[in-house]
Amino acid sequence: MNWNRHNIYIIAEIGGNFTTYEQAVRLIDAAADAGVDAVKLQTYQADRLSSKKAMFDMENTGVTSQFALFEAYAVGEELHRKVFAYARKKGLDIFSSPSHQCDVDMLERLGCDAYKIGSDDAVNLPLLRYIARLGKPILYATGMCTMEEVRESVDAMLAEGNSQITILHAITAYPTHPEDVNLRAIQTLQAQFPGLAVGYSDHTLGTTACICAAAMGAQMLEKHFTYDKHAEGPDHMHSADPDEMRAIVEAVRDFEVMRGSGIKMPAKAEAGTRRNNRKSIVLCQDIKAGEAVTREAVDIKRPGYGIAPKFLEQVIGRKAARDLQKEDILTWDDLG
C-alpha cells in the first residue's frame, strides 16, 4: 500500500453500497476518477455479526432487524476476490473492515494489506489483538468511545508489537449532524497519542467536515461513497457522490499545497511586491548638495527599495551628498 502517496490519505468507503460486481466496478471507477487513494469494503457474515434479536433504530435505517439488513448486503469471498483485483487494476489501494476472526482469515487469503477496525469493534479486544498480530497497518475508528476505551484498545494493539496504527475520530450516527461532529477531538487524539497518526472517518452530509478535518490536522480521511444517493441501501444517503468526492479530493490537495512550511517569511511570489509595494522615504521638494534634510522635505511613499520608514528620524538633519530632486527615493548614498 502506498501510504505516502499524499500527505493526507483519502479513502472511499464503498462497503454496504454494492451487492454485485457490476455495482462495485461502477463505484471503483468513479472513486478512481475522483482521485482517492483507496477504496474500502465491509467484510462480514450476518450470522457471525448480529443476533437475530438485534435491531437498528437510526435515521438512515429506521427501525429494522440488524440481521436482515446485514444478510442482504453481505459480500462473499469470490466477489471480494474480484473486487480486490479490479481495484488494484485501477491503481487503488483496497482493504476492508472485518467483523470476526473468520473474516480476517478470509481477507488474509486475498492478501489484504491493511485492516480497518469499525467503531462497533473499537473495544473488541480479542479481535483487535488478532488483527494486530498480523503486523499490518490498522485504521482504528473510535466512534462511541471514551478516551479511556481508546487508550485501552490502542495499548492492546501496541502490546502485540504493532504500532502501525492510525486512530480515526468518528461519530457513529448516520448521518452525523454538525453539532455532533466535534472535530477538535482530532487534536485531542493527537495530543494523547503523539507517536501515532490521527485521521477522521466521516458520516456527515456534504463535504465540509472532511475539508475542515484536513485543515485541523487529520492525516487520513474516510468517507462513504456512492454513485447515487437515492440508491437502495442504508449508506447511500450519507455517502459522497462522485462530484462531492472530487470536491473533497481537490480541496484537500489544494490545502496540502497551501499549508506550506509554517515558517513566516516572504513568499517567492512576494519578491516583486516587497520591492514595489512597500514604502520608502521620498523627497517632496528639491534639495541642493550640502543642504540638510528637513521633515518638510520628505514623505513616506511607495516603492520600497529606498530607505525604510523606520529610519525617518535618522534621515532628518543629514546633508544631501549631491543635488536631489523632488520624487527622488532616498538611499543612504544620497546622504553625507
GULOLO-261190 format. One record per residue (C-alpha): residue in three letters; x, y, z. Coordinates in steps of 0.001 Angstrom, whole numbers. Layout:
residues N
 residu       x       y       z
    ala       X       Y       Z
...
//
This chain:
residues 336
 residu       x       y       z
    met       0       0       0
    asn    1279    3446    -894
    trp     539    5272    2366
    asn    2886    8120    1395
    arg    1295    8866   -1969
    his    -120   12039    -442
    asn     241   13801    2900
    ile   -3461   13199    3553
    tyr   -4687    9747    2563
    ile   -8257    9693    1243
    ile  -10434    6582    1351
    ala  -13749    5986    -407
    glu  -15805    3574    1704
    ile  -17866    1527    -754
    gly  -18814   -1329    1576
    gly  -22551   -1598    2039
    asn  -23192     263   -1219
    phe  -22931   -2716   -3578
    thr  -24015   -6328   -3769
    thr  -22906   -7157   -7333
    tyr  -19621   -6974   -9210
    glu  -21109   -4528  -11695
    gln  -22088   -2133   -8908
    ala  -18624   -2444   -7354
    val  -16942   -1688  -10684
    arg  -19117    1389  -11101
    leu  -18117    2605   -7639
    ile  -14414    1874   -8115
    asp  -14307    3604  -11498
    ala  -15963    6688  -10037
    ala  -13688    6657   -6983
    ala  -10595    6437   -9177
    asp  -11863    9306  -11327
    ala  -12408   11379   -8172
    gly   -8743   10905   -7244
    val   -8972    8974   -3970
    asp   -6099    6837   -2706
    ala   -8094    3771   -1694
    val  -11449    2066   -1558
    lys  -12619     120    1465
    leu  -15071   -2732    1841
    gln  -17008   -4197    4758
    thr  -16457   -7895    5366
    tyr  -18970   -9791    7472
    gln  -21306  -12757    7671
    ala  -24682  -11839    9093
    asp  -24868  -14846   11444
    arg  -21444  -14030   12913
    leu  -22058  -10292   13174
    ser  -25511   -9934   14665
    ser  -28021  -11743   16804
    lys  -31396  -12122   15153
    lys  -32775  -10120   18063
    ala  -30599   -7055   17421
    met  -32428   -4053   15989
    phe  -31429    -814   14272
    asp  -33191    2423   15147
    met  -31249    5077   13215
    glu  -32077    7934   10914
    asn  -30773    6116    7843
    thr  -32431    2758    8570
    gly  -35494    3372   10676
    val  -36462     502   12979
    thr  -35361   -2734   11341
    ser  -33627   -6025   12021
    gln  -29846   -5775   12022
    phe  -29524   -9406   10971
    ala  -31840   -8968    8000
    leu  -30014   -5867    6789
    phe  -26577   -7432    7113
    glu  -27766  -10599    5397
    ala  -28976   -8538    2441
    tyr  -25666   -6707    1982
    ala  -23093   -9357    2905
    val  -20463   -9937     192
    gly  -18969  -13411    -304
    glu  -15340  -14403    -804
    glu  -15452  -14757   -4575
    leu  -16955  -11288   -5039
    his  -14350   -9926   -2599
    arg  -11635  -11523   -4733
    lys  -12915   -9974   -7955
    val  -13394   -6535   -6364
    phe   -9893   -6601   -4843
    ala   -8411   -7464   -8224
    tyr  -10335   -4743  -10053
    ala   -9429   -2005   -7560
    arg   -5756   -2925   -7798
    lys   -6013   -2893  -11593
    lys   -7318     681  -11317
    gly   -4291    1663   -9218
    leu   -6186    1982   -5934
    asp   -5313     522   -2570
    ile   -8065   -1721   -1216
    phe   -8736   -3178    2213
    ser  -11681   -3935    4458
    ser  -13294   -3855    7875
    pro  -13642   -7420    9184
    ser  -16189   -8128   11891
    his  -14975  -11555   13027
    gln  -11752  -13548   13105
    cys  -13161  -15697   10282
    asp  -13462  -12540    8166
    val   -9823  -11730    8865
    asp   -8777  -15201    7757
    met  -10675  -14766    4507
    leu   -9117  -11351    3873
    glu   -5683  -12822    4528
    arg   -6326  -15321    1745
    leu   -6917  -12319    -534
    gly   -3680  -10630     503
    cys   -5370   -7743    2301
    asp   -2641   -5195    3080
    ala   -4360   -3299    5906
    tyr   -7331   -3567    8223
    lys   -9945   -1092    9355
    ile  -11441   -1608   12793
    gly  -15015    -336   12691
    ser  -16341    1603   15639
    asp  -18587   -1327   16538
    asp  -15438   -3321   17295
    ala  -13498    -482   18910
    val  -13484   -2266   22272
    asn  -13440   -5828   20912
    leu  -10027   -6603   22335
    pro   -9834  -10230   21130
    leu  -10386   -9109   17530
    leu   -8002   -6156   17909
    arg   -5252   -8417   19209
    tyr   -5866  -10981   16462
    ile   -5505   -8336   13759
    ala   -2571   -6587   15434
    arg    -559   -9817   15447
    leu    -628   -9814   11640
    gly    1766   -6847   11684
    lys    -156   -4869    9071
    pro   -1390   -1254    9167
    ile   -4536    -762   11239
    leu   -7110    2002   10897
    tyr   -8840    2190   14252
    ala  -12202    4023   14356
    thr  -13218    5469   17706
    gly  -16941    6151   17338
    met  -18891    5759   20593
    cys  -15607    5613   22567
    thr  -14403    7351   25683
    met  -10746    8312   25793
    glu  -10182    5572   28369
    glu  -11576    2991   25947
    val   -9397    4288   23130
    arg   -6345    4071   25371
    glu   -7122     516   26430
    ser   -7646    -656   22856
    val   -4572    1094   21474
    asp   -2455    -306   24290
    ala   -3756   -3794   23498
    met   -2648   -3467   19867
    leu     699   -1955   20808
    ala    1272   -4825   23231
    glu    1092   -7203   20259
    gly    4043   -5358   18717
    asn    2056   -3426   16133
    ser    2471     357   16138
    gln    1207     863   12555
    ile   -1987    2368   13905
    thr   -3974    5312   12580
    ile   -6594    6457   15062
    leu   -9731    7758   13355
    his  -12028   10193   15098
    ala  -15553    9118   14205
    ile  -19140    9668   15269
    thr  -21384    6625   14900
    ala  -24545    8391   13773
    tyr  -25902    8088   10253
    pro  -25935   10821    9203
    thr  -23865   12796   11701
    his  -25222   16303   12208
    pro  -22890   19311   12522
    glu  -23399   19811   16251
    asp  -22132   16270   16894
    val  -19034   16259   14690
    asn  -16560   17576   17325
    leu  -13563   17940   15020
    arg  -11411   19258   17857
    ala  -11266   15672   19062
    ile   -8751   15123   16244
    gln   -6326   17432   18016
    thr   -7118   15859   21381
    leu   -6225   12440   19996
    gln   -3020   13831   18504
    ala   -2016   15177   21906
    gln   -2887   11895   23653
    phe   -1118    9676   21090
    pro    1800   11738   19733
    gly    3503    8713   18196
    leu     520    7661   16086
    ala   -1229    9073   13038
    val   -4719   10509   13536
    gly   -7452   10829   10934
    tyr  -11183   11249   10544
    ser  -13959    8891    9428
    asp  -16909   10955    8248
    his  -20628   10260    8289
    thr  -21923   13794    7718
    leu  -23821   15040    4705
    gly  -21749   17066    2254
    thr  -18059   17909    2022
    thr  -17427   20470    4766
    ala  -16462   18134    7603
    cys  -13772   16317    5622
    ile  -12208   19528    4371
    cys  -12232   21057    7853
    ala  -10795   17861    9334
    ala   -7861   18090    6940
    ala   -7274   21697    7986
    met   -7337   20613   11634
    gly   -4580   18087   11099
    ala   -6230   14828   10026
    gln   -3714   12676    8167
    met   -6345   10332    6781
    leu   -9938   10856    5640
    glu  -12567    8196    5107
    lys  -15910    8962    3500
    his  -18730    6662    2388
    phe  -19043    6766   -1391
    thr  -21950    6130   -3755
    tyr  -22889    6525   -7397
    asp  -26428    7557   -6399
    lys  -27587    8941   -3048
    his  -31061    7601   -3762
    ala  -29985    4028   -4469
    glu  -31414    1272   -2320
    gly  -29427     647     867
    pro  -28805    2291    4233
    asp  -25485    4024    3495
    his  -26188    5771     197
    met  -27926    8776    1779
    his  -24916    9894    3821
    ser  -22337    8946    1194
    ala  -20476   11350   -1045
    asp  -21461   11158   -4681
    pro  -18758   11461   -7381
    asp  -18980   15259   -7577
    glu  -18719   15615   -3799
    met  -15796   13200   -3527
    arg  -13973   15006   -6311
    ala  -14574   18298   -4496
    ile  -13152   16845   -1280
    val  -10073   15497   -3034
    glu   -9427   18738   -4904
    ala   -9877   20874   -1795
    val   -7606   18652     283
    arg   -4889   18567   -2363
    asp   -5077   22372   -2623
    phe   -4831   22570    1158
    glu   -1728   20361    1178
    val     -29   22914   -1072
    met   -1391   25947     771
    arg    -376   24599    4185
    gly    3264   25388    3420
    ser    6251   25129    5731
    gly    4926   27131    8657
    ile    7978   29425    8557
    lys    6918   33071    8477
    met    8950   34640    5707
    pro    8275   36400    2403
    ala    6933   34050    -236
    lys    8772   33763   -3526
    ala    5770   35386   -5156
    glu    6239   38433   -2930
    ala    9729   39325   -4161
    gly    8442   41911   -6644
    thr    5671   43271   -4450
    arg    8017   43551   -1469
    arg   10188   45860   -3575
    asn    7419   47782   -5309
    asn    4548   47895   -2828
    arg    6305   48694     416
    lys    7224   52290    1209
    ser   10398   54333    1479
    ile   11455   57854    2389
    val   10817   60013    -699
    leu   11675   63672   -1322
    cys    8742   66023   -1755
    gln   10949   69002   -2714
    asp   14351   69659   -4301
    ile   17450   69754   -2052
    lys   20826   71150   -3050
    ala   24071   69364   -2243
    gly   25141   70158    1311
    glu   21643   71181    2485
    ala   20143   69442    5495
    val   17118   67250    5017
    thr   14132   68714    6842
    arg   10971   66962    7892
    glu    9045   69075    5401
    ala   11308   67888    2566
    val   10395   64205    2875
    asp    7378   61947    2905
    ile    6772   58207    3102
    lys    5567   56669    -165
    arg    5900   53656   -2400
    pro    8098   51972   -3698
    gly   10038   50050   -1065
    tyr   13618   49953   -2349
    gly   14759   53194    -698
    ile   15491   53987    2952
    ala   12879   52252    5129
    pro   10374   54464    7047
    lys   11728   53270   10393
    phe   14883   55326    9727
    leu   12992   58627    9266
    glu   14442   60291   12372
    gln   17957   59299   11349
    val   17467   60920    7928
    ile   16250   64257    9281
    gly   19204   66625    9647
    arg   21529   64664    7389
    lys   23041   66638    4483
    ala   22499   65849     853
    ala   25585   64299    -781
    arg   24520   65727   -4159
    asp   21729   67729   -5719
    leu   18475   65839   -5135
    gln   15138   66320   -6827
    lys   11547   66085   -5747
    glu   10259   62462   -6002
    asp   13753   61006   -5587
    ile   13638   57859   -3499
    leu   16285   58377    -870
    thr   19131   55914    -401
    trp   21938   56120    2134
    asp   24307   57005    -713
    asp   22313   60232   -1222
    leu   23242   61459    2262
    gly   26501   62672    3690
//
